[in-house]
Amino acid sequence: MKRNLDYEINYSEKASKVLKKLVKKDKLLVKNIFNVVKEISHNPHDCENLKGKFEGAKKIRKGNYRIIFDIDDETTPRINVLKIGKRSNIYKKH
């Protein structure tokens, strides 16, 4: 079910830890990650679907970083940001 409202954004503990580490190294990158997540909150269903162990999740890119999230349309429309990491290692562990 698609909605025209902005989706609420929820960051997992793993994603929050990555952002806390990144902010010490590259504040601009963290700001850009927040901005791209906010942008997709208008229509997250248009993002790329993932397969395999991330089946049911979606991804967006910001530079060398990937943001993996799922969508909850059941009660409150919500985006759950599950993982944030470099492309080279984000898909290795779930």
HELIX and SHEET records of a PDB file:
HELIX    1   1 GLU A   13  LYS A   25  1                                  13    
HELIX    2   2 LYS A   27  ILE A   40  1                                  14    
HELIX    3   3 PRO A   44  ASP A   46  5                                   3    
HELIX    4   4 GLY A   52  PHE A   54  5                                   3    
HELIX    5   5 ARG A   87  ILE A   90  1                                   4    
SHEET    1   A 5 GLU A   8  TYR A  11  0                                        
SHEET    2   A 5 ARG A  78  LYS A  86  1                                        
SHEET    3   A 5 TYR A  65  ASP A  72 -1                                        
SHEET    4   A 5 LYS A  58  LYS A  62 -1                                        
SHEET    5   A 5 GLU A  48  ASN A  49 -1                                        
END                                                                             
